[in-house]
Structure formats: structure tokens, C-alpha cells
């Protein structure tokens, strides 16, 4: 029986690269995005078998939208073996700007509520089956707060904590929860950054390492591994040293 993977944010970047890697491994695809035309164009370019692909239009910032996509997947393709909550946004913010409070609210709606809503339609069925893998895409940015990145860092810290909580809840069910924390991956999202990006990794390389971590049911993995070491060192730095290290660092570009 063919395995099935459900991936949000599959129209570009990490989501698209993961879709291709799972397809190469023999998985059928359930792909979710706002821009379904981009997925269809990608599928045609890569020669994806239409019988092995279903595309669902949804916006993870709208919890009802993503829950509906999950239920459509269950009805049309059955229960996935792997669910990857990949969709997310990364926008800078300034707490002194009133409109940026909406930026923070939207970031949490997409990166956190959207992640929980992605998992929601499948959790009970996976537990009853006694198998499945739920994958949350966090970030190294969730390990320590970065100037100008308040919304994004806080949302990714929440992803890491949420997945850890869910892993504990499901530990005896046969369902695994995998937290992946990318460092700097070469995608359209990171190409907008205005600062140096150490250990920048091609998205195809990330997808290969992420695939290996997922099928191994690793509970937590930082990719690339060098960023895992950097993240641990940053976590150990006293606050005064950490603040001085980041003083003057360019901030992430704000929305608009």
C-alpha cells in the first residue's frame, strides 16, 4: 500500500522541496497552499503522476480553512502516514509601531494556530490506527530572540514548545511528533534577508536531511548540524554577552 504525506505551504521553498523528496521515495502527495496554481505548474514541470497528487487550497492563517483541507484529504485520499505543518511567515516587527501588533497577531495565527489546525483533523484517527508522524517546522530563531524578529522568534519558540507538549501527550499512542529546526535555508523567504546567513544550505540538501530525520522519527533535529552547535552556544551565553554580540545587527525587514 502506498504511503501518503500531507504538506502545508507546498507552493515553494521547503514545502515544495519536501514534497519532491517524499514523491521520489514513493509517497503519494496531499499538498496544501493558497497558490494552488503554483503547485500544479511545479507538478507538471517535474512530471508528477496526477494519480499520486491532490492539491488543496487553504490559508493556514484561517483555522477553518486548513481544517477543511485536512478533512478533504481524509475523504479523498485517506489518512496520511506523515503530516508536515510547514506553512509559515517571517516578517520583521517594531513594537513601537501600532500596526505591527497586527503583524504579530498574523504571525501567530499562521505559524502557531495554523500548525495546530493542520494536525487537528488527523490526530484522533492516527491514534486509533496506532501509527503516524506529525512534523512541526520550527526554526533556530526560536531558541533565542533576535532584534527586530520578535514576532517570528516568539512564534517559532512556541512551535518548539507546542510540539514537545504534543509529543508527551501522544507518547504511548504509536504516533510520533518530530520537531525540525532549520537554520538558514536558501529559499525565496531567506533571500529577502539583509544580514549574513552562516551555513546557508541549499533547500534540496535540507529536504534530504529532513526526510531522513522524519522517517527515523527523530524527536528533534536542527538542520544543518552546525547551526545546532551555534544555537546551543548562543543559549549558554550570558545575556550581556548575547546583547553585545547582536548590537548593531541589521533587523529583519518589516512588512511593507
DOLUM-377645 format. One line per 10 residues: number of its first residue (from 1); their letters; for each residue x, z, y of C-alpha. Coordinates in steps of 0.5 Angstrom, whole numbers. Layout:
NUM	a	X:Z:Y; ...
END
This chain:
1	xxxxxxxxxx	0:0:0; 3:-2:7; 4:4:12; 1:4:19; 5:6:25; 0:7:32; 5:7:38; 2:8:45; 6:5:51; 8:-1:47
11	xxxxxxxxxx	8:-7:52; 15:-6:54; 21:-1:53; 22:4:48; 15:3:45; 16:-4:44; 23:-3:41; 20:2:36; 14:-3:34; 19:-8:33
21	xxxxxxxxxx	24:-4:28; 18:-1:25; 15:-8:23; 22:-10:21; 21:-4:16; 15:-7:13; 10:-3:17; 3:-5:20; 2:-4:27; -3:-1:32
31	xxxxxxxxxx	-1:-2:39; -4:1:45; -2:-1:52; -6:-2:59; -3:-9:59; -5:-12:52; -3:-19:54; 4:-17:54; 4:-14:47; 0:-21:45
41	xxxxxxxxxx	6:-25:48; 11:-21:45; 8:-21:38; 8:-29:39; 15:-29:41; 17:-25:35; 13:-29:30; 9:-22:29; 4:-24:23; -3:-23:26
51	xxxxxxxxxx	-6:-20:20; -1:-14:21; -2:-13:28; -8:-10:32; -8:-8:40; -12:-3:43; -13:-3:51; -13:4:53; -10:8:59; -7:15:57
61	xxxxxxxxxx	-8:18:64; -15:17:61; -16:22:55; -23:19:53; -19:12:53; -14:14:49; -18:18:44; -23:12:44; -17:8:42; -15:12:36
71	xxxxxxxxxx	-22:12:33; -22:5:34; -15:5:30; -18:9:24; -25:5:24; -21:-2:24; -14:0:20; -15:7:17; -11:13:18; -4:12:21
81	xxxxxxxxxx	2:14:17; 6:15:24; 3:16:31; 8:16:36; 6:18:43; 11:14:47; 7:12:54; 9:16:60; 11:15:67; 17:17:71
91	xxxxxxxxxx	17:18:79; 20:22:84; 17:27:88; 18:31:94; 14:38:94; 13:38:102; 9:31:102; 2:33:101; 1:26:97; 6:28:92
101	xxxxxxxxxx	2:33:89; -3:27:86; 4:24:83; 5:31:80; -2:31:77; -2:24:75; 5:25:71; 2:31:67; -4:27:66; 0:21:63
111	xxxxxxxxxx	6:25:60; 2:31:57; -5:31:57; -4:23:54; 0:26:49; -5:31:46; -10:26:47; -6:21:43; -5:26:37; -12:29:37
121	xxxxxxxxxx	-16:23:33; -11:24:27; -9:31:26; -15:33:22; -15:27:18; -7:28:17; -8:35:15; -14:33:10; -9:28:7; -3:33:7
131	xxxxxxxxxx	2:28:10; 3:24:16; 8:24:22; 7:26:29; 12:24:34; 13:26:41; 17:23:46; 21:28:51; 27:27:55; 34:30:56
141	xxxxxxxxxx	31:31:63; 26:36:60; 32:41:59; 34:43:66; 30:41:72; 34:36:77; 33:35:84; 27:30:86; 25:30:79; 20:36:79
151	xxxxxxxxxx	14:32:76; 18:29:71; 22:34:68; 17:39:68; 12:34:64; 18:33:59; 19:40:58; 12:41:57; 12:36:52; 18:39:48
161	xxxxxxxxxx	14:46:48; 8:43:46; 11:39:40; 14:45:38; 8:49:38; 4:44:34; 10:44:29; 9:51:28; 1:50:27; 2:44:22
171	xxxxxxxxxx	8:47:18; 4:48:12; 0:42:12; 4:37:10; 4:34:17; 11:33:21; 12:34:28; 18:30:31; 21:31:38; 25:26:40
181	xxxxxxxxxx	29:27:47; 32:20:50; 38:20:54; 39:14:59; 36:8:55; 36:1:58; 29:-1:60; 25:-3:66; 24:4:67; 31:6:68
191	xxxxxxxxxx	33:0:71; 30:3:78; 34:9:78; 39:10:84; 44:14:80; 50:14:75; 47:14:68; 52:16:63; 52:14:56; 47:9:57
201	xxxxxxxxxx	44:6:51; 41:-1:49; 34:0:47; 35:-3:41; 40:2:39; 35:7:41; 30:5:36; 34:4:30; 37:12:31; 29:14:33
211	xxxxxxxxxx	27:10:27; 32:14:22; 30:21:25; 23:19:24; 23:17:17; 27:23:16; 22:28:19; 27:31:24; 24:36:28; 28:35:34
221	xxxxxxxxxx	33:30:36; 37:28:42; 39:20:43; 44:19:44; 48:25:41; 53:25:47; 47:27:51; 45:32:47; 52:35:48; 51:34:55
231	xxxxxxxxxx	44:38:55; 47:44:51; 53:45:56; 48:44:62; 43:49:59; 49:54:59; 52:53:66; 50:59:71; 45:57:76; 50:57:82
241	xxxxxxxxxx	55:52:78; 49:48:76; 46:47:83; 53:46:86; 54:40:81; 48:37:83; 48:38:90; 48:31:94; 46:27:87; 41:21:89
251	xxxxxx	34:23:88; 29:19:84; 25:14:88; 18:17:90; 12:13:88; 11:7:94
END
